[in-house]
Amino acid sequence: MIERMDVGPRMSQVVKHNGTVYLAGQVGTAGDSVCDQTAQCLEKVDALLARAGSDKTRILQAVIWLSDMADFQAMNAVWDAWVAAGHSPARACGESKLAAPELLVEIIVTAACD
């Protein structure tokens, strides 16, 4: 069975299937620093995972898009403080144009769930 949460015309924020939860890309508030936007993304990830019956210790993979790789170190400082010790997921990070020029980071997560 496939379960979708926060379904919109274009995408769902959460899709659960066969013990796996897939989150849509999460972004922060435009105008804030990459550190602020990263923290906002991760707060959204925490909330969505909790609603889906999971948490950050069960993340299997994270894909992070930065609008500028010059922000890599700053984003990592926030990520490293957030990720659960001993539960680092497989992760990729690259540079890409995001949906709006003021967006600096987008985080996409796949996790195990109940």
C-alpha positions as CSV (number, residue, x, y, z in Angstrom):
1,M,0.0,0.0,0.0
2,I,1.2,3.5,-0.8
3,E,0.3,6.3,1.7
4,R,0.7,9.9,0.8
5,M,0.7,12.9,3.1
6,D,0.2,16.6,2.4
7,V,-0.9,15.8,-1.2
8,G,-0.9,18.7,-3.6
9,P,-1.6,18.9,-7.3
10,R,2.1,18.6,-8.2
11,M,3.6,16.6,-5.3
12,S,3.2,15.0,-1.9
13,Q,5.4,16.1,1.0
14,V,5.6,12.5,2.2
15,V,5.2,9.1,0.5
16,K,5.3,5.9,2.5
17,H,5.7,2.5,0.8
18,N,6.8,-0.9,2.1
19,G,8.7,0.4,5.2
20,T,10.3,3.3,3.5
21,V,9.4,7.0,3.7
22,Y,10.3,9.4,0.9
23,L,10.3,13.2,1.6
24,A,9.9,15.9,-1.0
25,G,12.8,18.4,-1.1
26,Q,12.7,20.7,1.9
27,V,13.7,24.3,1.6
28,G,14.1,27.2,4.1
29,T,12.8,30.7,4.1
30,A,14.1,32.9,1.4
31,G,16.4,35.7,2.5
32,D,18.0,33.9,5.4
33,S,21.6,32.7,5.5
34,V,22.5,29.2,4.3
35,C,22.9,28.2,8.0
36,D,19.4,29.5,8.8
37,Q,17.9,27.8,5.7
38,T,19.7,24.5,6.4
39,A,18.4,24.5,10.0
40,Q,14.9,25.3,8.7
41,C,15.1,22.4,6.2
42,L,16.2,20.0,9.0
43,E,13.4,21.1,11.3
44,K,10.9,20.3,8.5
45,V,12.6,16.9,7.9
46,D,12.3,16.1,11.6
47,A,8.6,17.1,11.7
48,L,7.7,15.2,8.5
49,L,9.6,12.0,9.6
50,A,7.8,12.1,13.0
51,R,4.5,12.3,11.2
52,A,5.5,9.3,9.0
53,G,6.6,7.2,12.0
54,S,10.3,7.7,11.6
55,D,13.1,9.9,12.8
56,K,16.6,11.1,11.8
57,T,18.2,8.0,13.2
58,R,16.5,6.0,10.4
59,I,17.5,8.1,7.5
60,L,18.9,5.9,4.7
61,Q,19.9,8.6,2.3
62,A,20.1,12.4,2.0
63,V,20.6,14.4,-1.2
64,I,21.5,18.1,-0.6
65,W,21.4,20.7,-3.3
66,L,23.2,24.0,-2.7
67,S,22.8,27.0,-5.0
68,D,26.5,27.7,-4.5
69,M,29.1,25.2,-3.4
70,A,30.9,28.0,-1.6
71,D,28.3,27.4,1.1
72,F,29.3,23.8,1.6
73,Q,31.3,24.3,4.8
74,A,28.6,26.5,6.4
75,M,25.8,24.0,5.5
76,N,27.9,21.1,6.8
77,A,28.4,22.9,10.2
78,V,24.6,22.8,10.7
79,W,24.2,19.3,9.2
80,D,27.0,17.9,11.5
81,A,25.4,19.4,14.6
82,W,22.0,17.9,13.6
83,V,22.9,14.4,12.4
84,A,22.6,11.7,15.1
85,A,25.9,10.3,16.1
86,G,26.4,6.8,14.7
87,H,23.5,7.3,12.3
88,S,25.0,9.2,9.4
89,P,23.1,8.3,6.2
90,A,24.5,7.8,2.7
91,R,24.7,11.4,1.4
92,A,25.3,13.4,-1.7
93,C,25.7,17.1,-2.1
94,G,25.9,19.1,-5.3
95,E,25.3,22.5,-6.8
96,S,22.2,23.3,-8.7
97,K,19.9,26.2,-9.5
98,L,17.0,25.9,-7.1
99,A,13.3,26.8,-7.7
100,A,13.9,30.4,-6.7
101,P,17.1,32.5,-6.7
102,E,16.8,33.3,-3.0
103,L,16.8,29.6,-2.0
104,L,20.2,28.5,-0.9
105,V,19.7,24.8,0.0
106,E,17.3,22.0,-0.6
107,I,17.4,18.7,1.3
108,I,15.8,15.4,0.1
109,V,15.5,12.5,2.5
110,T,14.6,8.8,2.3
111,A,14.2,6.9,5.6
112,A,13.0,3.6,7.0
113,C,9.7,3.8,8.8
114,D,7.4,1.6,11.0
